[in-house]
């Protein structure tokens, strides 16, 4: 009578320690995400209170997010340390800071017509798609050293230029009811021509133009 050996119990998978896996670059990336989230909340507070300080804070946080976004990659290369979460953290933070937050600011300054909102949603969708494409094609676009030499479509942080324009209009008193370029009524829906800058920015993100990576 043969005795079959008892199969050993399968090894239990090790728990992934998220906090212990973080490196300094990830902390900077989270700083980017915190600034973007804070900008959205400050824009919401501005809509509730009407106090200009909240809108100005919402605008000021996004250039700071850009600094964090610029720094995290440099720090990762300088220290030659990255984590398994790094790329995903970066994309998620960028969606908030340079996709959702600029759209929320546009809404806060007066782009609230039906067509305006559709355009803002299009802009956010373009930003999400842009980041997904980069993550999917980074290996193909990288050279022998693993460095990506160019982007396809404009990088999503370029949306900070829209925030700069909104800040200029805010301090010039050309937001809200006095929004620059006024408003059009199209088939019962309101369109502010200013919202078309979001169309241009979003479309540039998902285009196939090659933009050298600095």
Secondary structure as UniProt FT lines:
FT   HELIX           18..21
FT   HELIX           24..49
FT   HELIX           52..79
FT   TURN            84..85
FT   HELIX           86..95
FT   HELIX           96..100
FT   HELIX           101..109
FT   HELIX           114..141
FT   TURN            144..145
FT   STRAND          150..152
FT   HELIX           156..159
FT   HELIX           160..171
FT   TURN            172..173
FT   HELIX           176..178
FT   TURN            180..181
FT   STRAND          184..186
FT   TURN            187..188
FT   STRAND          189..191
FT   HELIX           193..195
FT   HELIX           196..205
FT   STRAND          210..212
//
